[in-house]
Amino acid sequence: MKIAFVSSEVAPFAKTGGLGDIVGALPKAIKRLGGLCLVIAPKYKCVDVAKFDLKLLDYNISVSIAGDNKRAEIYQTKIDDDIPVYFINNDDYFYRDGFYVENGVDYPDNAERFAFFSKAGFQLLKALGVSPDIIHCSDWQTGLIPAYIKNGGKVDDFFKNTSTLFTIHNAAFQGIFDSRYLDLMGLSQDAFVPEYAEFYGKINLLKCGAAFADRITTVSETYAKEIQTEEFGCGLNFFFRDHNLKLGGITNGIDDEEWNPAKDINIARQYSVNDLTGKEACKKELLEIFGLKYSEGTPLIGIISRLDAQKGFDLIEEIMGQLMELDIQMCLVGVGNKEYHSFFNNAASIYKDKFAVKTVFDNTLAHKVEAGADMFLMPSKFEPCGMNQLYSLKYGTIPIVRDTGGLSDTIKAFNNGAENANGFKFAEYSGAACLDAVKTAVNIFCGNKDQWRSLMINAMNEDHSWDVSAAKYLKLYQELKGGAYHE
């Protein structure tokens, strides 16, 4: 089974969020199950040649873009010493400070940049002599590849036995461009119809990838259902409903080598489900980092997130005063909307004994929050999968989440001492509902230590490793290779 992962991000080389983590971890898990994997990604400015031991390969790949031939340099390195990662480079397109945006503004040539990347990726597979069983694409940046397979399959024997899987990580980001880019992208007029890439007179690359792919997945089972509704479909709900027979969800896993309190070198003291004593030391260190005073028995709520309304920060803003009336402490790590930066920095000055914020992205600090907090708050308006609730479970840091997307799939709500509970959930998207869930969690933490310990043990005993999710992907790859869903 040969699988080529084509993605605009791959950790640890380049990532802005969950997509990079997933493409960095899933191939490793698939390889452990016997698959042969390779990864293709753009070589952004941050992908340092020396740091990542990149080798420039001797391939002469030229891509036609709007009548001009653009050269693609190919660099190679490896994940875990045996999974090749090929980087497609053209400084005009990728040597920039951002991946897709800069200073909050999309790059105006994104259509051209990712058309170049997709075409070069296709040519690279031919140059390597690798005709994969599956090409696994992710999000709009690779939405052209399934179209190339379907359009070119009739004349190009090289990919005649290749199936495509298209994974949607967030349907809100669709890659919508003016129809004048149709020729530049290498799409025929036959593709520019409502059944495929056309969307209100424009080209929609997320829709294009999903329409032409043999199978579509989302990053959780619930999100696959949600995107078929008006609330979460972002204008494509009818389209997803039409394709529901080839649409399903596979919940993301976590790298439990990196995110594991028994092995974590970033935290004050390692601990495990069999010996939880180290967690209090982690809490004391975290409070010290944030300048908060340790108070025995007072729960510490952690938040790590992009500061955006999607993540429920409008709810937290609404109830901040009421939260601070509770016997709690809170710490927040994140960057994003400048209005939220201002609000939370101001709140930290008002409630300086109870709330602290660091408007940064710091992976080491993220580990310390997961280990040191007692609870983790994720009141997302929508959440295709979510990763931090999974990290929190591993660290015995009990999630408080809204009942949506992957949060719904992975968190089993405490309800009068339910035996398998691992967290707290609220359904209504409102400040009042969020506040009630926090109050319930605080009451259990302060009033029933045995129940809280049971929650922690339940959470830490669950297996959310990539091996579980990878087995589901491998089964899907095998179905696709065997002809199932292949149109």
N, C-alpha and C positions, 0 to 999 in steps of 0.2 A: 504494500500500500504506500504510494508516493503522494505526499501532500505538499503543495506549495502555498505558503501563507503570504499574501500580498497585503501590505498595510502601510498606512501613512505614519504609524508610530510603532516602535518596539522598544521595550525596556531591556536593559538599562541605558540604551543609547539615546533614545529620544521619546519623551512622553509628556503629555499634558494632563493625563488622567488615566481612567481605567483601561482604555483601549491599549495603550502601551504595555500596561501590566499583563493584560490577557495574552497579547501576541508574544510577549517575552516568556510567558510561563506555559501556555498550552502546548507548543511544539515539544517541550521537554517532557511533558506528561504523555503525549502521544508516542514519543520515542520509547518511553519506558514500557509501553504496551505493544511495541513492535513495529511502529510506523517509521517510514523514512521521510524526514521533514527538511525543508529549507524555507528560508524567509527572505522576502524582497521588500526593501523599504527605501525611502529617499535619504540621501546623505545631506542632512541639514548642517548648518554652521556649527551646531553643538556637538556633532558626531566627530570628535577629535581623532585624527589619524593615529597619533602616538598613544594617546590614552587607551584607545580600544584596539590597538595593534592591527590596524587596517592594512591590507595589502592591495595595491593597485594591480588589477588584472589586465592582461593584454587582449582585450576584446574591442573590436572596432564596431561600435553600435551607433548608428545614425538614425535619427527619428525625424520624419517629415511632419512639420507643423506649419500649416497655412502656406505651403509651398517652399518653406525654408527647411534646410536640413540642419538639425541640432544634434551635436555630439553628446553622447552619454558615456561618462567614465564609470567604470565598475570597480568598486572596492569590495573586499571580502574580509570577514572575520568569522568567529564562531561563538555560539552559546554553549557553555558547558563543554568546550573542547571538541564537540563532534556534530553540532547542528550548524550548517553554514548559513551565514547571513550575508546577503548581497545588497550593497548600497548603490543606488543609482544617483550619479552626481552630474549636475550642471550648475556651475556657480551662478549663472544668470537667474536661475529658478530657485535654488535652494540655499544659497549662502546669504541668509538673512537672519535677523534676530528672532523672528517668530516663525511658526510653522504655517499658520493660515491667516493670522491677523498680526497687526502691529499697532500699538497704542489704541487698541479697541476697534480698529478699522480693518476690514477684510482686504487682503491684497487684491488689487484690481485685475491681476492676471491669473487668478486661481484656476480658472477654466483651462488656460493654456498650460499651467504648471502641472496639473494632475492628469491632463491628457498626455503630456510628455511622459510623465512617470508611468502611466498605464501602458502606453505603446512601447516604451523602453523595457518594461517588465516582460512583456510578451516576447520581444526580440531576445531578451536575455535567456529565457527558458530554451529557446531554439538554439542559441549559441552554446548553452551548456549541454544540449542534447538531452534535456530532461522533459519528457512528456508526462506530466503528472496525472495520476488518477483523479485527483481533486485539486482544484484551485480554490482556496478558502479566502474570500475577500471580506473586507470590513468597511462599512460606512461609505458615504458618498464619494470619498476621494478615490475609491477603487470601483465605483459603480459602472465604469466603462468596460471593465474586463469581461463580465458575463455577456455583455452585448457583443464584444469582439469574438468571443467563443461561438456564440449563436450565429452571428453574421458570417464569420469566417470558416465555420466548421464545414460548410458545404464545399469549400475549395481548398482548405488547408488540412491535409491528412495528419499533420503533426499533432493536432489537438482533437482528432476525431473520437478518441476514447476518454476525453477529459470532461468531467462534470464540474459544476461550480456550486459552491455554497456561499451565500451572502449573509453576513451577520450585521444586524442593526443594533448599534450600541445606544443610540439616542435618536429617535425619529424627529426630534425638533431641528436637527441639523441636516439639511437636505441637499445642499449644493445646487442652487437654482441659478441658472445663467440665461442670458439672452439667446434667442434662437440663431443669431448670426454665428455662433460658435459651433454649429452643427458640423460643418465641413472640417473645421480645425480639430474637432474631437474624433473625427473618423466615423461619424454616425450617418447612416443612410436616411433618406426621407421616409423609408418604411419604418424606421425606428421612432420617428417623430410623430407619433400618434398617441391618443389618450391611453391605449392599452399598454404602452411602453414608456418612452422618455418624456413625452409632452405633458406639460402641466400649466394650464391657463396661458398657453402661447409661449411658454418658456421651456427650457431643458431642465429637468429635475434628475440629477444623477443618483440620488438615493432610490427614487422610483425606477430609474433605468436598471440599476443593479438588481433590484428585487424582482423586476418583471422578467428579466432575461435569465436569472439564476435558476438552477434546477431545484434548489431548495433555499428557503429563507429561515434564519433563526434570529431570535432576540436573546438577550442575556438573562432572561428569567421567564418562567412559564406564565406568570401573571401578566407580564408586560406584553407578551405575544397576544394575549386577549385584549389588553387595554388599548393597544394601537388600532384595534378594529372599532373603537368607539370615537365619537366626536370629541370627547374631552381630551383624549390622549393621542389621537391619530394625526394631529397637526396638518389637517387638510387631506390626508391620505387614507382616512378610515375606510372609505368605500373601496378603495383599491386593495387595501390589506384584506378586507372581507372577501373580495373576489378571489384572492389568492390564499384563502385560509387552509386549503388542503395541502399546500406545500409550506405552510408557516407553522413554526413551533418554537418553544423556548427551552434553552438549556442554561441553568443558573451558573454563573461564574464560580470558579474556585479561587482559593488563595494559595500562595506559595508558603506552605507551612514549615519550610526551612527558614525563610526570612522572618515570618510572622509567627513566632512560637516563644512564649515566655520562658520555656525551659532551656532555650538556646540563645535567646536574644542578647547580643553583646552591647546593645544600646541602652539598656535599662539598669537601674541601680542594683537590683538583685534579682536573679532568675528564680522562677517558681514554677510549680506545676499543679495539676488537679489533685495530686496526692500530697502536696506540701504547699499550702497557700501563704505561708508566713512571709515570703518575700514581697508580696503585693503591698503591704503596708509601708515597707521601705521605699518602694517605687512611688507611692503616694506622697510620702514626705519629701522626696527629691523633687517631684513635680511641683508641689506647692512652693518649695523654695525657689525653683526656676521662675515661677510666676509672681513671686513676692507675696504670697498669701501665707498666713499663719496656720500651722497645723492645729486642728481641733479634733480630738479623739471623738469618734462617733458621729461627726458631721460628714454627710455624703458629699463627694466631689463629683460634679458632672462635667464631662469633657465633650468638646466639639472640635472636629477637624473637618473643614469643608471649604469649597469655593463659596465666597460670600455673594450669593445670588438668590433672587426670590424663589427660583425653582427649588432651592434647598430648604425653604420654609423659614427664612430669616425675617420675613414680614410678620410671621406669627411670634417669633421670639421678641422682635421689636415691640409688638403689641402688648405682650405680657411681661416685659422685662421688670417693671416695677413690682408686679405681683410675685414673680419668681424670687426677687431679692428680699421679699418679706418672709420667705421660707427659711428654715434652718439648713441652708445648703451653701456650698461654694461652687463656682463655675470657672472653667478656663476654656478659652477659644483660640484655635490656631487656624488661620485662613487668609486668603487674599481674594479680591474680586471687586465688586461694586464699591466705588469710592464713598457713596452715601452710607453704606454699611460700615466701612472703615471709620468714618466720622462718628457714626452713632455708637459703635461699640467702644471706641477709644474714649468717648465722652462718658459712657456708662461705667467704664473702668475707673474713671476719675471720681465719679459720684459714689460708686459702691466699692471703693478700693480695698475694703476688708473681705469682700465676698466674691468679686468678679475681676478677672484679669484677661487680657487679650494680647496676642502677638500676631500682627498682620504680616505674616511671612509664610512661605512654604518651606518647611524644614523636615526632611524625612526622619532624621534622628529624633527630633522633638515629637513627631507623630508617634513613634514607637513609645516614647516616654508617656504620652497622653494615654495611649491604649493600655499601658501597664499600670499607670498610677491612678487613673480615674476609677470611681466606683460604678458610674453609669455613663452611657454615651447617648447623646441626644441627636436624633435625625428626624426632624419633622417635615420631611420633603413633600412638596406639592406633587411631584412625580419622581420616580426613581427606577429607571430601567432594571438595574440590578442592585447597585450599592456594593461597596467593598468594605467600608469601615465597620458596618454592623457585623460582618464576618470576622474581621480582625478582632473586634470587641469580644465576640463569643469566645474566640480562642484564648483571650487574655482574662476571661472571667469578668469582663466589664459589661454590665448588663445594659443592653440597648433599650432605649425608649424611642419608638418610631411611629410614623404614620403608616397606616395599613394600605400600602400601594406598591405596585411593581415587585421588585425583588425583595423589598422589606416584608411584604406580605408573605412571600414564599419561605423566607428563612427565619422569621421570628414567630415563635409560638407564644401567644399572650398568656401572662399570668391571669388566672381567673379562679379566685377562691382556692388557691393552692394546687392548681392543675399539675399533675405529676411530671409532665414533659415540658413544662413552661421554661422558656429561656429569655424572656424579656417582657416588655410592655408595649401595647399598641393602642392607637386611637384612630378612628375612622374619619370623622368629620374634619374637614380642613378649616379649623378655626383656632384662635388663640385659647378659647375656653377649653376645648377638647384637649389640646396640648398640655395646658396647665393641669387639668385633672389627671392626665397620665403621669405627669411628673410628681404630683402630690401622692398618687397611689404608690409609685415606686419609693418615694421618700418614706412614706408610712411603713412600708414593709421593711425597708433597710433599717429604720430606727426602732421598729416595734417587734420584729420577729427575725432574729438573727439566723435561726434554723432554716426558715423558709428562704432567706436570702442566700444562705450557703447552698441550699438545694438548687436554686437558680444558677448559681455560679458553676456548680458541678455539672448540671445538665448542659450548660453552654459549652464548657470546656471539653466535655466528652464527645461532642458532635464532630463528625468528620466533614469538613468543608474544603478538603484538599482538592487540588486540580485532578488527582487521580480519579475521583468520583465523576467529575464533569467530563474528563477526557474519555472515559469509557463510553459515555453517551455520545460524544462526538465521533468516536471511532465506529460505533454501531451505525451512526448516520452515514459516515464515509463509506462503510461497507455496503449499505443499502444503495447509495448513489453509484458506487462502482458496479454493483450488480444490476443496474438499470432502473431501480426504483426511482420514481419522480423524474427521471430523465426524459425531457420532452423533445 
